[in-house]
Amino acid sequence: MKIKTVLFDLDDTLTDTRKLYNIALYKCADVFNESTGKNLNDKEFRELYLAARKDFKAVAPNTPTSHNRAVYFQKLIENLDYKVDYNLAYKLYRTYYDEIYDRMVLFPGTEALLKWIKESGRKIGIVSDGSSHIRLEKINVLKVGKYLDFVVSSEEVGVDKPSKQPIMLALEKADCSAEESIFIGNKESADMLAAKHMHIVSIRVSIVDYAEDTTPEPKDDADFVVKSRADIKGIIEKVEAAQ
């Protein structure tokens, strides 16, 4: 059976954002110190940020809202023992994403893979946790919109992976069955488990770490694991030949 649709996660699958999170936070620490007259080092500021992030995720776990950096920085400011400056919260939010977008690039081999999939007549979709506007900003920065047939943010269904709802919506948009599709992602606890829930063939692209997430990963449920995007073409052809 021909694979008609290839679904991709976005962050740390198409682009290496894991390394950029800390770089962006350290830039925010500089902005924070300049704006407040404080002298926090990078580690101290990161701890404040992660504490605010943890507090918010406890309120809205596994939801698209839980990824909202604007809320993280708002809570960071509110948690400190001095007059709240919401202009600073917004400035930190903008600094964070501007720094990421200035540095964001595709993983090596990604564009060649997308081009091959597109030219082979298959559909390509993004299935990514978080808000639609941040997904679209990243797609615009990476200049991959020309390869995409559809995009699904978890905001559209109200729940993050590993819920099967984002992939279900993607298959609906593609007008394609799970048996005719492949899902490619990087996180066992979200991407691979979501694919397993949908009985869809999964490929996990291996990464070394995940800067903001210290949650232990469960047993790997991926059907295939690769380190290079160049290996994905052969797996798609292998899956087709086996069906």
N, C-alpha and C positions, 0 to 999 in steps of 0.2 A: 504493500500500500504506500502510495506517495505521501510524504510529509508535506502538507499544504501550508502550514502555519508554524512559524518559529517565534516563540515568546521570549522576551528578555526582561530580566530585572535591569535596573539602571545603575544605581550606585554600586561600585566595586564589582560590577559585571562588565559594563561597557567602559567605565571610567574609574580611575583610582582615586576616589574621594576620601578614603580612609586616612591617607597621609595628610590630606589638606585640612581636615578638621582641627588638628592640633596647631598647624601653622596659622589658621584663621583665628583660633583662640588666642594665640600669643600676640597677634596683631591687635586683637580686642583688648588684651591686657595693657598694651601700650596706650591705646586710646583712653581706656579707663583711668589709668594713672595720670595722664595729661589733663584729663577733664576734672579729676577730683583732688589732685595734689597728693594722692596716696602713692605708695611705693611697693605695691604687691609684685612679687616675682611671678614667673609664668606658672609655676606649680601651685602657688597660693590662689591665683585667679582661676586656674583650671578646676581646683577643688571647689571653689564657690560656684562655678558654672555647673559642675556635675551634681552638686548637692541640689541646686535649683531644678535641674533636669530630673533628678530622681524624685523630688517632691511632686513635680507636675505629672510625671508618668504614673505615679501611684494613684493620682486622681483620675487619669484618663488612659488606662493601660490598653495596649493593642488597638489603638484608634489612630486615625490620620492626624487628629489634633495633637497627639502626644509628640509629634515631630516638630512642633512649631517653635523655632528658635526665638521668635519674638517674645513668646511667653517665658522661655528660659531666661532671657536677659532681663525681662521685666521682673521676674521673681528674684533673680540675682540682686537687682537693685533694691527691691523691697525687703529682702532679707538682711540688708546691711543697716547698721545703727546710725543712720544720718538721713537728712532730708532726701526724699525720693525725687529723682530727676528722670522723668519719663522721656525727655528729649535725649538723654544719654542712653536710655534703654533702646530707643530706635536707632541711635547712632551706632551702638554696638551690633545690633541686628544687621544693619546695612554693611558695616565694616566686615562682618563675618562672611556674608555672601559675596560681597565684592572681591574679597581676597580669594575665595574659592573659585569664583568665575574667572578671575584673572589667570589662574594657574591650571584650570581644569582641561585635561586632554583625554583623548581616547587611549585605551590600552593598545599596545602594538598589535597589529593584525586585525583590529576590530573593524575598521572601515572596509578592508578587503573582504572580510567575512560577510558583512552586510551587503556589499555590492554583489557578491556571488549568490547569496540567498535571493536577492531581488531579481537578478538576471536569470535565475533558475525558475522564476515564475511563482515562487512562494510568497506568502504574506509575512510581514514582520510587524510585531506589536511589542509595545513596552507595557509591563505590568509592575508598577512600583508603588511602594508605601509612601504616604504623605499627601500633600496638597497638590492639586492640579497646576496651580500657577508656578510652584517651584519645579515640578516636572517639566513644564513647558520652557521655563527659563534655562534649565540645564540642557534640554534638547536643542534650544536655540544656540547656546554657547558652543555645544559640541558639533553643531551643523550636521546633524543626522536626520533632521526632519524629512528630507527628500527620500529617505529609505523606508520610512514608516507608513504603514497602512492604518494604524490606530494606536491610541495610547489609553491605558487605564491607570488612573491613580486610585489608591485605596479610598480617597475622599469620595469617589463616585459611589462606593458601596457602603461606606461608613465603618469599615473594619479592615485592619491590616491582615496580611499574610501572617500566620499560616492558615487563616480562614480560606476556604476555597472560593469565596465570593468574587475576589478580584479576577481570578483565572476564569471563572464561569462567565463573567461579563466580557472578558477578552475573547473567549470562544464564540460568544453571541455576536460580538462586533465582527469577528472574522468569518462568521457563518461556517464554522468548522467544528468537527468533533474532536474529543480528546485523543482518540486513536490516530488522528491525522495531524497531530501537533507535537511539538517538543518545547519544553520549558528550560531556559538556561538562567541560572542564578548563582549566587555565591554563599548564601547562608543556609545551613542545614535547618536551623530552628524556624525559618520563615519560608524561604523559597522551596527547598526540597520537600518539606513537610506539606506545603500547599499543593505541590505537584502530586505527591503521593495521595492526598485526599481526593484528587481529581483523576487518579489513575492515568496520568500523563507521563510519558517518558521524560526523564530529567537529566540534565547535565549540570554538574557543579564546577564552576571555575574556582580553583583553589587560591586563597590568599593567606598571607602569613598571620595577620592580626586585624583587629577592628578597633580603631582608636577610641571610639566613644563607648563601646559596648563591652563590658566585662562579664556578661552572662555566659556561663559554660554552655557549650553546644552539645546537643544530644547526639546519639548515634547517627551516623551519616546514612540518610535514606536515598541518596542519589543513585541513579542507575549507572551513571558514568561520572568520572572525575577527571578534569584536565587542568593542566597548568598553562597551556598555550591556547589562545583563540584559534590558532592554525589547525588544531586537532579537531575542532568542532565539525568542520566540513566532512571529514571522514566518518565521524560518528553518525551524522545525519544519513549519509549514504549507507552505512552499515545497518542502521535501524530499518531503512526502507527495504534493503535486501532481505532482511530477516522476516518481514511481515508477509 
